[in-house]
Amino acid sequence: MAEKDPNKPGRIKQILQSYQMTKKADPRIGLILLGTFLLVAVVGFALVYLLIGGMVLPIIFGVLFGTLGVLIVFGRRAQTAALSSIEGQPGASVAALSMLRRGWKVETNPIGFTKQQDVVFRVVGPPGIILVAEGNVNRVRPLLNDQRRKHERVVSEVPIHEVVVGDGANEVPLRKLVRHVSKLGRNIKPAQMTDILARLKALDANRSNIPLPKGPMPTSMKGARSNLRGR
C-alpha cells in the first residue's frame, strides 16, 4: 500500500483551496452555489415525487441532483477563476490548453520567441497542427508565418491553424481558447498522430534552443483540475 504524501493536501483541503481561489475572482460564488443547489434540488424533488410519489426517495434524489448541479457550476466557475488568475502571464495559453482531453499533444516549450516575450506554442490534435501565439499581434504574425512555412515543409498534408490569444480583433480570449481549439474540426485520425509527431520531432531537432520568457510561466492547469476532482 502506497504511503500518503505528507506534502499533498487532503481532498477536503484541496476543495477548500479551490473554493478560496475561486471566491477571490468570483465573490458571489457562495450565493450562486447555494441558489444552484436549492433550484436543482427542488426540480429533482418535484420530478421524482411526480413519478413515484412518497417523500423519502424524492428528498434523496433532490439532494443528489442539487449536489450534482453545484459540482457542475463550481467546476466551471473555478476553471474561469483559474484562467483569470494567470491571464496575461507568459505561457498562460499552454496552461489553459492543458485542459484538453486525450488525443491532444500540447508542447510546453515555445517554438517561436521574440525579445519582447512574444511566444508561439504548438498543439497537435484532431484539427491538425495549431500554432498558438501570445503577445503583440504585429510581432507574432511574422513568427506565425515563419513557423507555418517550416511546418508545411515536413507535414504539408496536415492542416495548420493559427490562433492569437488576446482580447483584440481576430484574437481569441484566454477563457475561450480551449473551446475555440476544440471546434476547429476533426481533420486527422488518431492513427496519424504518431507519424505527425515523429516528423515534428525531427523538425524540432534542427531548431536551436529558445530561451524561455522571464517571469512566472504557468505550464499546467492540472493542479486546479485535480482540486475539483479531489485528487
N, C-alpha and C positions, 0 to 999 in steps of 0.2 A: 504493500500500500504506500503510495507516494506521500511524503510528508508535505504538509501545508506550508507554503512560502510565507514566512512571518512578515515579509515586506509587502505582500499582496493583500489589499483590503478585502474584507468580507463582503458578501453580497449586499447586506443592508447598508454598509458604509459606502459601497460603490453607488448604490441608488441615491443615497443622500448627497454624495458629491455631485452626481449628475444633476440632481434637483437644484442644488445650490448654484451650480454653474448656469443652469437654465434660468433661474429666478433673477440673476443679475441682468440678463438681457431681456427677460420677459417677466416683469414684476407681478403681473396678474396671473401667472401660471397656476397658483393655488386655487383661485376662484374659478378659473377656466376648467381645471381638472374636477373640482367639486361639482360644477354645473354639468360637466360631461357625464360624470358618474350618475347624478340624480336623473338626468334626462334619459340616458340609455337604460338605467335600471328600471325606471317607470315603464318605458316602452317594452322592455323584456318581460317585466312582470305582467303587463296587460296582455301581451301576446300569449304567454303560457297559460295565463288564467282563462283566456277565451278558448284555448284549445283543450285543456284538460281539467280546468276548474281547480277547486281546493285553494289552499293558502301556502302550504309548505313548499311545494315544488316551484310555484311562481316566484316566491321570495328568493329561493336559492338561485334560480335562473336569472332573476332580476339582478342579484348581486354579482353573479358571474358575468353577465352582459355588461353591467356597469364597469366592472374591473377591466374587462377587455377594452371597452371604449377609452378608459383612462390610459391604458398602456399604449394604445394606438396614437392618441392625441399627444401624450407625453413624449413618445418616441420621435414624432415629427417635430415637435417644439424644441426638444433637446438637440436634435440634429441641426435645426436652424440656428439655435443659440451657439452651438459649437462652431458652425461656419462663420457666424458673425464675429466670434472672438479671434479668428485668425485672418479675417478678411484684410487684404492689404499687405500681408506679410509675404515675403518671397517664398514660393513653394506651396502657397495656400491651395492652388488648384490640384496639386498632387495629393494633398491631404483630403480634399473633397472627393477626388476620383478613386481613392482607396475604398470608398463605399460601394463601388461597383462589385457585382457578384462574380461568381466563377465564369470563366470564359473570356476574361479580360487580362491583359498584361500592361501594367502601369509602370513606366520607367521612373524611378525616383530621382535619378540624376538628370540634369538638363542636357539636351543635345545641342543647344544653341544659347549663347550668352553674350551680353554686352557689358561694357564697363559701368554703365548706368543701372546695372542689375535687372535688365530686361532678360527674360529667360523663355526658352521653348522646351517643353516636355513632350514625350511621345506616349501614346496609348495605342495598343493593338487589341482589336476586339471584333465582334461580328460586323460592324460597319466597314472595317478595313483598318487603315492607319489614321490616327487623329493626332495632329500636331497642335498642341495647346500652348498658347503664348500668354505671358504676363508682362505688363509694362506699357510703355508709351506706344500707341498704335503705329506712329510713324517710324519708330525704330524697330518694332518687331516684324513689320511687314517684310523688310529685306531679309530678316532672319528666316521667316517662314518660307519665302520664295527660294532661298538658298537650300533649306532643308528639303523642300519639295523636290527640287532638281536632283539632289543627292539620292533621295529615296526612290524616285522614279527610275533611276539608272539600275537599281537592283531588284525592285519589285514593281515593274511597270504595269503589270496587270492588276495590281491591288489598288482599290480606290483610296485616295488620300484626302482627308478633310482638314480644314484649318479652322481653329477656334481661337479668338482673342478674348480673354477674360477681362471683364470690366463692366462699367455701367454706361458707357458711351454708345453712340450709334454703331450698329453692326457688331456689338460686343455682347458677350453672354455673362450675366451676373454670376458670381460665385455660387450663390444659393440655388441657381437653376442649371449649373454646369452638368451635374450627373444626369439629370433628366434630358437635357439637350443632347448630350453624347449618346444616351441610350436610344434616342429616337432617330439616329442617323441612318437606320436601316440595318438589314442583315445581308451583307454582300459576300462574306466569306464563311466557309463551313469550319467547324472545329478541327476537322482533319487537315485543313490547310494551314492552321496556326503554326504547327511545328516547323514546316518548311519556311514560312514567312519569318518566323523568329530566328531561324538559323541564318538566313540571308541578312537579316538586320544585324545579327551579331557580328558577321563579317564586316559589315559597313561600320559598325561602332569600333571595331578593332583598328580601323585606319584613322579614327578621329583622335586628335590629341585630347588629353585630359582637360576638362573645362573647370576652372575654379568655381566653387560654389559661392553664391552671393553672401555678403556679410550680413550678420544679424541672425535672428532666430528663423529657422526654416522648419515649419511643421511638415512632417513627412507622412503622417498617418492619422486617420480619424478612427482607427480601430479601437483606441482606448475609450473614446466616448461611446462607440457602439457596444463595446464589451460591458460598459457600465449599465446600459439599458438591458442587456441580456443577463446581467448578474454574474458575469464571468470575470 
